[in-house]
């Protein structure tokens, strides 16, 4: 509900005239009470994409798909420039920026977070599927996914790609210049820019109401969820880690967000900052609607297939989906679960089923090295089953149509 005449509302809140109408509601006033500067900054970023990536995609848009893919691959795999000397200037500028880490980045500070990730990979997986992804889709970012059909039409592949990306950024050296975590992060940035380019040329996207597709407000919000909210959910599921490991985990995601094109003006700084950004963004966003509900249910129902359960026996898939709904309700809380029309289920004891085995495993790992090695192998193997590794390696193809059912494979 818009509180006042549009012009008066914008003037009262000192916001520009191009502020999307979906963000002109009473929740913004509550966000201002929490942090006025952050609230204003968040809404302003709904109209900001990624200027460097957007310019690079625009420069590549007139080329054949095979040629643009070759150019992107050349930049990803080579730093000497001989294979891409004739690439557009905007593409050179984009990769020059991506290849130079910011002054605050310290590669050596990532090691504790990497170790913590692998030690708690079970909690990471359920925290993402049952918590973080659901919370991300409660925002207007669900609109771009819904319109394009990326998750609806190819949900299993997209979730497996997401898992692969997260695994690679938490592999030792994965975020170094030629590490797969670095490459996949930059690839995600280019995919986001391509989606903005494609949706801008459709009649389905309403910039005046929603802002730009995959805006920097939403990528900043997503980073806050992937990092600080994931830590919160991991703790609820029984993960064990100390303050140094948590801070290091945040640094992995902070640099990953930088590579993915989140502007430093809305990039998370630490866990406390990320949690506040998440809270402010939640208040600024409109209430979850049909697209949020569709995407949230798609995540839950695709998750069993991601790990290879239910392809031949639908009852197995249904049982696991039902359990994931319970876990998700316990993590995200009843108010959001009800808004998303999740099944009415009791949360009693569901988190304890994670905490007790985690506590036992932690104790045994500390006392017996052989158990620790075996447990680590089992966890890594289990996480690996839900990731996507194409036979040809990382593909640098981009979607070539706005709608998934019309686009070539990528």
Beta strands, then each sheet from edge to edge (+ up, - down):
end
